[in-house]
Amino acid sequence: MIDLIDVTAGYRNRPIIKNFSLRLERGNFVVLIGPNGAGKSTLLRVMAGPLPVNRGMRHLDGKDYERYSRRLFSQRVTYLPQDRNLSLPYTAGEIVLFGAYARHGLWETLGESEQRRAREALKQVGAAALFDRPVTELSGGERQRVLLARSLFAGGETYLLDEPTAELDPVEEERVMHTFQGLSRKGACVVMALHDLSLAARYGNQLVLLGKTGAIAAGRPAEVLAAGVLSRAYGVPLQVERSEGFIITEDKGNHPTKEEGIWE
C-alpha cells in the first residue's frame, strides 16, 4: 500500500504536484487522467520514487520510502515510465528477463523456469513470437508490448504504468487492460496514466483527475467523468454520454457547470 501525504513535488523549484494526498490500496485499479501537462507522469514518478518530494511524506506499507533499499522497493513496486528507449543490442526475451533483477540480481544467473516465465509474460501481451527477435528490429507497438511483458515478469504488489497503451492498436489495448485488470482482481494495485477517457472509465475502479491547477477530482468513474468536472480540468465545455460506456465530446453550446465530485 502506498500513501502520499500532503506531497508537493516538481522540477527546478517549480511545483507540479501541490499538497496532494492519495492512498493506494491493494486490489484497486486507479487511472490518472487529465490534459497534457497536468502532472500525471510527475505523479507516477513521485509514487515510483525517482522524483523526490519538496514537502510531504511517501509511505510504502507504513514505512517511509527512505527506509527501503532500491532493490527491496523494486521487489514491491514495478514502474514503467513513459520515456522508453530500447536502442539496446538485446533480444525481446533478454529485455523481459531484466525484470528479474529485483529478485535475483544479475539476470545471467536465471534458469529455465525463469525463461518459461518470460515467455509466458510475452504471451500475455500477444508477443510470444518476439522472444528471440532483436528489439532494434521491432516496431514501436512491439517494443511497447515487450516492456509491458517485462513489467509483468518483474511482478510485485503495485504496478505504476505511464501510458501503457501508447502505440498499441485497439485489440492490443484491450488485451493489455484486461491483463492488468486481472492482476488487480487478484490483489495487486495497478495505477495507470491514460489519455483515453473511455478506456479509463471501462477499466478503472477509481479515477484521479488532474488539471492545470492541481487535483480536480477523485472517485468512481461515474463521479469523476461528469461534464462540469471534466470541463473544469480541460478548460473547454464538454458533454458526457453514458448510453454505452462513456462518450466524451466538446459541448459547443453549453458552458461548464459545477457538479459533485470537484475538489475545491
C-alpha positions as CSV (number, residue, x, y, z in Angstrom):
1,M,0.0,0.0,0.0
2,I,1.3,3.4,-1.0
3,D,0.4,6.6,0.9
4,L,1.1,10.0,-0.4
5,I,0.5,12.6,2.4
6,D,0.3,16.3,1.5
7,V,3.0,15.9,-1.2
8,T,4.5,18.7,-3.2
9,A,6.9,17.9,-6.0
10,G,8.2,19.3,-9.3
11,Y,11.2,20.4,-11.2
12,R,13.7,23.2,-10.7
13,N,11.7,24.7,-7.9
14,R,8.5,24.7,-10.0
15,P,5.9,22.6,-8.2
16,I,3.8,20.4,-10.5
17,I,2.1,18.4,-7.8
18,K,0.9,20.5,-4.8
19,N,-0.4,19.4,-1.4
20,F,-1.5,16.1,-2.9
21,S,-2.7,13.1,-0.8
22,L,-3.7,9.7,-2.0
23,R,-3.9,6.2,-0.6
24,L,-3.4,3.3,-3.0
25,E,-4.9,0.1,-1.7
26,R,-4.3,-3.4,-2.9
27,G,-6.9,-4.6,-5.3
28,N,-7.5,-1.1,-6.8
29,F,-7.2,-0.2,-10.4
30,V,-6.5,3.5,-10.4
31,V,-6.3,5.6,-13.5
32,L,-4.8,9.1,-13.7
33,I,-6.4,11.3,-16.3
34,G,-6.2,14.9,-17.3
35,P,-4.8,17.2,-20.0
36,N,-1.2,17.1,-21.1
37,G,1.0,18.9,-18.7
38,A,-1.3,18.3,-15.7
39,G,1.2,16.2,-13.8
40,K,0.2,12.6,-14.5
41,S,3.8,11.5,-15.3
42,T,5.2,13.6,-12.5
43,L,2.8,12.0,-10.0
44,L,3.8,8.5,-11.2
45,R,7.5,9.4,-10.7
46,V,6.7,10.6,-7.2
47,M,5.0,7.3,-6.5
48,A,7.8,5.2,-8.0
49,G,10.5,7.0,-6.1
50,P,12.8,8.6,-8.7
51,L,11.4,12.1,-8.1
52,P,12.0,13.5,-4.6
53,V,9.3,15.4,-2.8
54,N,9.8,19.0,-1.8
55,R,7.3,18.6,1.0
56,G,5.1,15.9,2.5
57,M,5.6,12.1,3.1
58,R,5.6,9.0,1.0
59,H,5.0,5.6,2.7
60,L,5.1,2.1,1.4
61,D,3.3,-0.3,3.8
62,G,3.5,2.2,6.6
63,K,7.3,2.9,6.2
64,D,8.9,5.9,4.7
65,Y,10.4,5.4,1.2
66,E,13.9,6.3,2.6
67,R,13.8,3.1,4.7
68,Y,13.8,0.9,1.6
69,S,16.8,-0.1,-0.4
70,R,16.3,0.3,-4.2
71,R,16.2,-3.4,-4.7
72,L,13.7,-4.1,-1.9
73,F,11.5,-1.3,-3.1
74,S,11.6,-2.7,-6.7
75,Q,10.5,-6.1,-5.4
76,R,7.3,-4.5,-4.3
77,V,6.8,-1.7,-6.9
78,T,7.1,-2.1,-10.7
79,Y,7.4,1.1,-12.7
80,L,7.1,1.6,-16.4
81,P,7.9,5.2,-17.4
82,Q,6.6,7.0,-20.5
83,D,10.1,7.8,-21.8
84,R,11.2,4.3,-23.1
85,N,14.4,3.9,-25.0
86,L,15.1,0.4,-26.4
87,S,18.0,1.0,-28.7
88,L,19.9,-1.8,-27.0
89,P,21.6,-4.9,-28.6
90,Y,19.4,-7.4,-26.8
91,T,16.5,-9.7,-27.8
92,A,13.0,-9.2,-26.6
93,G,13.4,-12.2,-24.3
94,E,16.5,-10.7,-22.7
95,I,14.8,-7.4,-22.1
96,V,11.9,-9.2,-20.3
97,L,14.4,-11.2,-18.2
98,F,16.0,-7.9,-17.0
99,G,12.8,-7.6,-15.0
100,A,14.1,-10.3,-12.6
101,Y,16.8,-8.0,-11.3
102,A,14.9,-7.0,-8.2
103,R,14.5,-10.7,-7.1
104,H,17.7,-12.3,-8.4
105,G,20.3,-9.7,-9.1
106,L,22.2,-10.4,-12.3
107,W,19.9,-11.9,-14.9
108,E,22.6,-14.2,-16.3
109,T,22.0,-16.5,-13.3
110,L,18.4,-17.3,-14.2
111,G,17.4,-20.8,-15.0
112,E,14.9,-22.5,-17.3
113,S,11.9,-21.7,-15.1
114,E,12.6,-18.0,-15.4
115,Q,12.9,-18.4,-19.2
116,R,9.5,-20.0,-19.3
117,R,8.0,-17.2,-17.1
118,A,9.5,-14.7,-19.5
119,R,7.9,-16.4,-22.5
120,E,4.6,-16.6,-20.6
121,A,4.8,-12.8,-19.9
122,L,5.3,-12.1,-23.6
123,K,2.4,-14.4,-24.4
124,Q,0.1,-12.4,-22.1
125,V,0.6,-9.3,-24.2
126,G,0.3,-11.1,-27.5
127,A,4.1,-11.1,-28.2
128,A,5.2,-14.7,-27.7
129,A,6.7,-14.8,-31.2
130,L,9.1,-11.9,-30.4
131,F,11.2,-13.8,-27.8
132,D,14.3,-14.2,-29.9
133,R,13.9,-11.0,-32.0
134,P,16.4,-8.1,-31.5
135,V,14.5,-5.2,-30.1
136,T,16.2,-2.9,-32.6
137,E,14.2,-4.6,-35.3
138,L,10.8,-4.2,-33.6
139,S,8.1,-1.7,-34.3
140,G,7.0,0.9,-31.7
141,G,4.0,-1.2,-30.7
142,E,6.1,-4.4,-30.5
143,R,8.6,-2.7,-28.2
144,Q,5.8,-1.4,-26.0
145,R,4.5,-4.9,-25.6
146,V,8.0,-6.2,-24.7
147,L,8.3,-3.6,-21.9
148,L,4.8,-4.4,-20.6
149,A,5.9,-8.1,-20.6
150,R,8.9,-7.1,-18.6
151,S,6.7,-5.4,-16.0
152,L,4.5,-8.5,-15.8
153,F,7.6,-10.7,-15.4
154,A,9.0,-8.4,-12.7
155,G,5.8,-8.8,-10.6
156,G,5.3,-7.0,-7.4
157,E,2.4,-5.7,-5.3
158,T,2.0,-2.4,-7.2
159,Y,2.3,-1.6,-10.9
160,L,2.8,2.0,-11.9
161,L,2.4,2.4,-15.7
162,D,2.7,5.6,-17.7
163,E,0.6,5.5,-20.9
164,P,1.0,1.7,-21.2
165,T,-1.3,1.5,-24.3
166,A,0.7,4.1,-26.3
167,E,1.3,2.8,-29.9
168,L,-1.0,-0.2,-29.4
169,D,-3.9,-0.9,-31.7
170,P,-7.4,-1.3,-30.2
171,V,-7.1,-5.1,-29.9
172,E,-3.8,-4.9,-28.1
173,E,-5.1,-2.1,-25.9
174,E,-7.9,-4.3,-24.7
175,R,-5.6,-7.3,-24.1
176,V,-3.2,-5.2,-22.0
177,M,-6.0,-3.6,-20.0
178,H,-7.7,-6.9,-19.4
179,T,-4.4,-8.4,-18.2
180,F,-3.7,-5.7,-15.6
181,Q,-7.4,-5.7,-14.5
182,G,-7.0,-9.4,-13.8
183,L,-3.9,-8.6,-11.6
184,S,-5.9,-6.0,-9.6
185,R,-8.7,-8.5,-9.1
186,K,-6.1,-10.9,-7.6
187,G,-5.0,-8.3,-5.1
188,A,-2.3,-6.2,-6.9
189,C,-2.6,-2.4,-7.0
190,V,-2.5,-1.1,-10.6
191,V,-2.0,2.7,-11.3
192,M,-2.0,3.9,-14.9
193,A,-1.8,7.3,-16.6
194,L,-4.1,7.3,-19.6
195,H,-5.2,9.9,-22.1
196,D,-8.1,7.7,-23.3
197,L,-11.0,8.6,-21.0
198,S,-13.3,5.9,-22.3
199,L,-10.6,3.3,-21.7
200,A,-10.1,4.7,-18.2
201,A,-13.8,4.5,-17.5
202,R,-14.2,0.9,-18.6
203,Y,-11.3,-0.5,-16.6
204,G,-10.5,1.8,-13.6
205,N,-12.5,1.4,-10.4
206,Q,-11.0,4.7,-9.2
207,L,-10.1,7.8,-11.3
208,V,-7.9,10.7,-10.3
209,L,-8.4,13.8,-12.5
210,L,-5.6,16.3,-12.6
211,G,-5.9,19.8,-14.1
212,K,-3.6,22.7,-14.7
213,T,-4.3,23.9,-11.2
214,G,-3.8,20.6,-9.5
215,A,-6.0,17.7,-8.4
216,I,-9.6,18.3,-9.5
217,A,-11.5,15.2,-8.5
218,A,-11.1,11.6,-7.4
219,G,-13.6,8.7,-7.1
220,R,-15.6,6.3,-9.1
221,P,-15.7,6.8,-12.9
222,A,-19.4,7.9,-12.8
223,E,-18.5,10.6,-10.3
224,V,-15.3,11.9,-12.0
225,L,-16.5,11.7,-15.6
226,A,-19.1,14.4,-15.1
227,A,-19.4,17.2,-17.7
228,G,-18.8,20.0,-15.3
229,V,-15.8,18.3,-13.6
230,L,-14.1,17.4,-16.9
231,S,-14.8,20.9,-18.4
232,R,-13.0,22.5,-15.4
233,A,-10.0,20.2,-15.9
234,Y,-9.7,20.5,-19.6
235,G,-10.6,24.2,-19.9
236,V,-13.3,23.7,-22.6
237,P,-17.1,22.8,-22.3
238,L,-17.5,19.0,-22.6
239,Q,-20.5,16.8,-22.6
240,V,-20.7,13.2,-21.5
241,E,-23.0,10.5,-22.9
242,R,-23.4,7.3,-20.9
243,S,-25.7,5.1,-23.0
244,E,-22.9,2.6,-23.8
245,G,-19.9,3.4,-21.7
246,F,-18.7,6.9,-21.6
247,I,-18.5,9.1,-24.8
248,I,-17.0,12.5,-24.2
249,T,-17.2,15.3,-26.7
250,E,-16.8,19.0,-26.8
251,D,-20.0,20.8,-26.0
252,K,-20.0,23.9,-28.2
253,G,-23.4,25.2,-27.0
254,N,-23.1,25.0,-23.2
255,H,-20.9,26.3,-20.5
256,P,-19.3,24.2,-17.7
257,T,-21.4,23.7,-14.7
258,K,-20.4,22.9,-11.2
259,E,-21.1,19.3,-10.2
260,E,-20.5,17.0,-7.3
261,G,-17.0,15.4,-7.1
262,I,-15.0,18.6,-7.5
263,W,-12.1,19.1,-5.1
264,E,-12.0,22.7,-4.0
